[in-house]
Amino acid sequence: MAPRVRPRGERSRLRPVEMVLPVSHLEILSAEARFLKLRRGEFLQLLLTRKLGLVLLERPEGAPVYEFSDEELGTTRRFVWYLRMERKVLFDRDRLAMGNVRPRDWVILELNRWIDYRFGVRLKPPASPQTGENIANPRGEAPGATSLLPRSPLVLDRSEP
């Protein structure tokens, strides 16, 4: 068996992060990266630095809107994200701070947060039992829209019907 040769230069400083993602989220990743004229890995690094407060970035108007079938949500594909060692350390620290989530879960959560689908790509946000209005988006803004107005707090009614 021949010894493995380690690549020189830039590639030797890169660390692979392997995961299996739903086809739906690979499509989101590809479309959002394309929209910003970035590679998929560059876009994920941008989400990481944004989450850590190292860069200020908001989703632009006119960004894609998504709707997926059960098949697209259930089918998975392999994805490898290459990170420089210093970014990999930041990524691992953030995953640990989130409860030691798997890389796949981090990517899915951050993509959902980026496109403002915090309740999932197929689920509608819950409605208030008192008013029927969308608790997460009471102003009826389009997904992905951001408002400078404060959001109302979530109040759970635990009384028996």
N, C-alpha and C positions, 0 to 999 in steps of 0.2 A: 504494500500500500504506500503510495507516494505521500510525502508530507504536504500539508496544506500550506500554500503560500499566501501570506497576508499582503493585501494591496498596499501600495505606497501612497504617500501624499494625502490628499483630501479624503479619499474613500476609507483610509484606515482610521480616520477620526469619526466616521459615521457609525451609529449603532442602529441596527434594525429593530423595529417594533412591529412584530407580526400579529395580525388579528384576522378574524373572520367577521365581516360586516354584512348586514342585510343589503340586498340589492338596492332597496329604497334609499338607504343612507349613503351608499356609494354614488348613487345618482345625485343626491343633494350635494355631496362633497365635490363631485365633478362639475356640476352646474354652477355652484357658488364660486369655485376656483376659476372656472371659465369666465364667469361674469366679471370677476375682478382681475382677469388676465394673469392668473397665477397658476403654478402647478399645485396639485392636490396637497403635497407635503408642505409646500410654502404656505398654503392657506391654513392648514392645521397648525403650523407654527405661529401664524398670525393670531389664530384663536387662542392659543396658549399664552402668548405674550399679552394679548388683550385681557384675558382672564386674570393674569397676574398683575395687571395694572401698569405694564411697561409700555403700552401703546393705547391711544384713544382711538377707537374705531366703532362706527355704527354702520348697520346694514343700509346700503343705499336704496332710495326709492326706485321702483321699477325692477327690483330683484325678482327672481322666479318665485312662483307659488306652486306648491306641491300637493299631489293627491296620488295615493298608491293603492294597488290591489293587495289582497291577502297574499297572493303569490309573491309579489315583490317584497312584501314585508317578511315573508317566511323563507325566501330563498337567500342563501348567503354566498359570498365570494371572499376569497383570500385577498388581503391587502397588506402591504408592507410599507411602513412609514420610516424613512431614514432620518435620524436626528444626530446632530453633533452631540458629543458627550455632555457638554455643558447644558444644552437644551434638554437632553435626556434626563439629567439630574433634576432639573426644574419640573419636568413632566412627571417623573416618579414621585417627587415630593408632593405635587398637587394631587396625584391619584391617592397617595397615602392620606392626605388631609381630607379627602372626600370619603374616606372609609376603606382605603386600600382597594379601590375599584379596578377592574381589569381595563387594559387599554381600550378594548372594544367599547366598554360601557362609557368611558370618558369621552370617546369620540362621538358616540350616539347622543349623550347628554349635551355636549357642547354644540353639536350641529343643531339639535332641537332648540337649544337656547338661542343660538344665532338667528334662526329663522322664526323665532318666537312661537314655537310649537311645544311649549313646556309640558303639555299634557299628552304628547305623542302626536304622530303624524296622522292618525286616523280617529282620534278621540276628540270630541268637542269639549271645550272647557265646561266645568259644572255651572249650572244656573242656580241662582239664589232661590230657595223654596218660597221666600216671602214675595219677591218682586219678579222672579223669572228672568232677571237680567244676568248676563254673563259675568260671573264673579271675577274672573281673571282679566276681563276686558270690558268693563261696564260702559265704556263710551262707544262700543261697537267698531273700534278701529280694525283695519285689515290686519291679518297676521303679519308680523314683521314691522308694523308701524310702532313708533315710539312716541310717547307723550311726555311733556315736561310736567304735567299735572300729577300730583301724588295719587297713587292708587288707594282705593278704600280697603280697609283691613278685612280679612276673611273672618266672618263670625259664624260659628257652627251652632245650629239649633238642635239641642239634644232632647227636646221635649217629645213625648210620645204623640203620634198622630191621632 
